[in-house]
Amino acid sequence: MRRRNVARAGGHGLARVAVVVRAGSAPLWWLGVLAAGIGVLAPGATGRRIGVMAGAVLFIVAAAVVACARRKRYTALIRSAARAGKHDVLQDRAVAGRNWRRGHRWWLLLAFLAALGSAFAVPAAGGMLLAGCGAGLRLKAAWLGRREQAENALLWVRVDWLDRRGGRPAGKAVRAWRSTGIAAGDAAPGGSRRRTAALV
């Protein structure tokens, strides 16, 4: 009933941008750590030492690339963010995270299996690459959190503008972001869990 009333009033479901970005960081990090831990047990074609060194380089590069990817697009959306309407419904942090994980579960499984398989060639490198992607997403969410604090506003994206897997908050379908007060929703700036949920 609530959704129908919101639809009649012209409201939209909004998901926190930082939460959507951050949603993949933990799964990628822990799957990468697990794959690297298992992969280092395999001697591989290059040997463990070279594999770990290569993995360290891949970790740093992946973290930097993911953290900085599409930074101009994000900045433009931040600057053009419009104030959310009173009929917009703010999506809970847990729901946004669950939608992302559910939509990407097969991609995560394939990435994990690929990281394990690569250990027979370069031990641990694939897992460290995966973990680097997770770290990069966490860094990007932290950057968004700093921008939110600087603007004293939280950033939101329409749920129906996300892709079918619940991701890509800055994708082509996204025309603009919305903003609310810093106390809105149940997630702190950057998408982390808010210690005491504030009501707007």
DARA-V340913 format. One record per residue. N is the residue number from 1. RES is the residue in one small letter. SS is DSSP state (h for helix, s for strand, l for the rest). OMEGA is omega in radians with two decimals (999 if undefined). Layout:
n->(N | N)
res->(RES | RES)
ss->(SS | SS)
omega->(OMEGA | OMEGA)
//
This chain:
n->(1 | 2 | 3 | 4 | 5 | 6 | 7 | 8 | 9 | 10 | 11 | 12 | 13 | 14 | 15 | 16 | 17 | 18 | 19 | 20 | 21 | 22 | 23 | 24 | 25 | 26 | 27 | 28 | 29 | 30 | 31 | 32 | 33 | 34 | 35 | 36 | 37 | 38 | 39 | 40 | 41 | 42 | 43 | 44 | 45 | 46 | 47 | 48 | 49 | 50 | 51 | 52 | 53 | 54 | 55 | 56 | 57 | 58 | 59 | 60 | 61 | 62 | 63 | 64 | 65 | 66 | 67 | 68 | 69 | 70 | 71 | 72 | 73 | 74 | 75 | 76 | 77 | 78 | 79 | 80 | 81 | 82 | 83 | 84 | 85 | 86 | 87 | 88 | 89 | 90 | 91 | 92 | 93 | 94 | 95 | 96 | 97 | 98 | 99 | 100 | 101 | 102 | 103 | 104 | 105 | 106 | 107 | 108 | 109 | 110 | 111 | 112 | 113 | 114 | 115 | 116 | 117 | 118 | 119 | 120 | 121 | 122 | 123 | 124 | 125 | 126 | 127 | 128 | 129 | 130 | 131 | 132 | 133 | 134 | 135 | 136 | 137 | 138 | 139 | 140 | 141 | 142 | 143 | 144 | 145 | 146 | 147 | 148 | 149 | 150 | 151 | 152 | 153 | 154 | 155 | 156 | 157 | 158 | 159 | 160 | 161 | 162 | 163 | 164 | 165 | 166 | 167 | 168 | 169 | 170 | 171 | 172 | 173 | 174 | 175 | 176 | 177 | 178 | 179 | 180 | 181 | 182 | 183 | 184 | 185 | 186 | 187 | 188 | 189 | 190 | 191 | 192 | 193 | 194 | 195 | 196 | 197 | 198 | 199 | 200)
res->(m | r | r | r | n | v | a | r | a | g | g | h | g | l | a | r | v | a | v | v | v | r | a | g | s | a | p | l | w | w | l | g | v | l | a | a | g | i | g | v | l | a | p | g | a | t | g | r | r | i | g | v | m | a | g | a | v | l | f | i | v | a | a | a | v | v | a | c | a | r | r | k | r | y | t | a | l | i | r | s | a | a | r | a | g | k | h | d | v | l | q | d | r | a | v | a | g | r | n | w | r | r | g | h | r | w | w | l | l | l | a | f | l | a | a | l | g | s | a | f | a | v | p | a | a | g | g | m | l | l | a | g | c | g | a | g | l | r | l | k | a | a | w | l | g | r | r | e | q | a | e | n | a | l | l | w | v | r | v | d | w | l | d | r | r | g | g | r | p | a | g | k | a | v | r | a | w | r | s | t | g | i | a | a | g | d | a | a | p | g | g | s | r | r | r | t | a | a | l | v)
ss->(l | h | h | h | h | h | h | h | l | l | l | l | s | s | s | s | h | h | h | h | h | h | h | h | h | h | h | h | h | h | h | h | h | h | h | h | h | h | h | l | l | l | l | l | l | l | l | h | h | h | h | h | h | h | h | h | h | h | h | h | h | h | h | h | h | h | h | h | l | l | h | h | h | h | h | h | h | h | h | l | l | s | s | l | l | l | l | l | s | s | l | l | h | h | h | h | h | h | h | h | h | h | h | l | h | h | h | h | h | h | h | h | h | h | h | h | h | h | l | l | l | l | l | l | h | h | h | h | h | h | h | h | h | h | h | h | h | h | h | h | h | h | h | h | h | h | h | h | h | h | h | l | l | s | s | s | s | s | h | h | h | l | l | l | l | l | l | l | l | l | l | l | l | l | l | l | l | s | s | s | l | l | l | l | l | l | s | l | l | l | l | l | s | l | l | l | l | l | l | l)
omega->(-3.12 | -3.13 | -3.14 | 3.13 | 3.12 | -3.13 | 3.13 | -3.10 | 3.12 | -3.14 | 3.14 | 2.99 | -3.09 | 3.08 | 3.12 | -3.13 | -3.10 | 3.12 | 3.12 | 3.12 | -3.06 | -3.01 | -3.10 | -3.03 | -3.11 | 3.11 | -3.14 | -3.13 | -3.05 | 3.05 | 3.10 | 3.11 | 3.13 | 3.14 | 3.12 | 3.13 | 3.09 | -3.07 | -3.11 | 3.10 | 3.13 | -3.14 | 3.11 | -3.12 | -3.08 | -3.05 | -3.05 | -3.06 | 3.13 | 3.13 | -3.14 | 3.11 | 3.09 | 3.12 | 3.12 | 3.10 | 3.13 | 3.12 | -3.11 | -3.12 | -3.12 | -3.14 | -3.12 | -3.10 | -3.12 | -3.12 | -3.06 | -3.07 | 3.06 | -3.11 | 3.13 | 3.13 | 3.12 | -3.13 | 3.12 | 3.13 | 3.09 | -3.09 | -3.08 | -3.09 | 3.12 | -3.13 | 3.11 | 3.13 | -3.09 | 3.14 | 3.09 | -3.13 | -3.11 | -3.10 | 3.11 | 3.13 | -3.11 | -3.13 | 3.13 | 3.12 | 3.14 | 3.11 | 3.13 | -3.11 | 3.13 | -3.12 | -3.08 | -3.01 | -3.12 | 3.07 | 3.11 | 3.13 | 3.13 | 3.12 | 3.12 | 3.13 | 3.10 | 3.11 | 3.09 | -3.13 | -3.13 | -3.13 | 3.12 | 3.06 | -3.12 | -3.06 | 3.02 | -3.02 | -3.12 | 3.12 | 3.13 | 3.04 | 3.13 | 3.11 | 3.10 | 3.08 | 3.09 | 3.10 | 3.12 | 3.09 | 3.10 | 3.11 | 3.12 | 3.11 | 3.11 | 3.08 | 3.08 | 3.12 | 3.09 | 3.09 | 3.11 | 3.12 | 3.13 | -3.14 | -3.07 | -3.12 | 3.07 | -3.06 | -3.08 | 3.09 | 3.11 | -3.10 | -3.10 | 3.05 | 3.03 | 3.12 | -3.03 | 3.10 | 3.09 | -3.11 | 3.14 | 3.13 | 3.07 | -3.11 | -3.10 | -3.12 | -3.09 | -3.10 | -3.12 | 3.04 | 3.03 | 3.10 | 3.08 | 3.04 | -3.04 | -3.10 | -3.06 | 3.04 | -3.08 | 3.12 | 3.13 | 3.04 | -3.07 | 3.06 | 3.13 | -3.13 | 3.10 | -3.08 | 3.08 | -3.09 | 3.14 | 3.13 | 3.14 | 999)
//
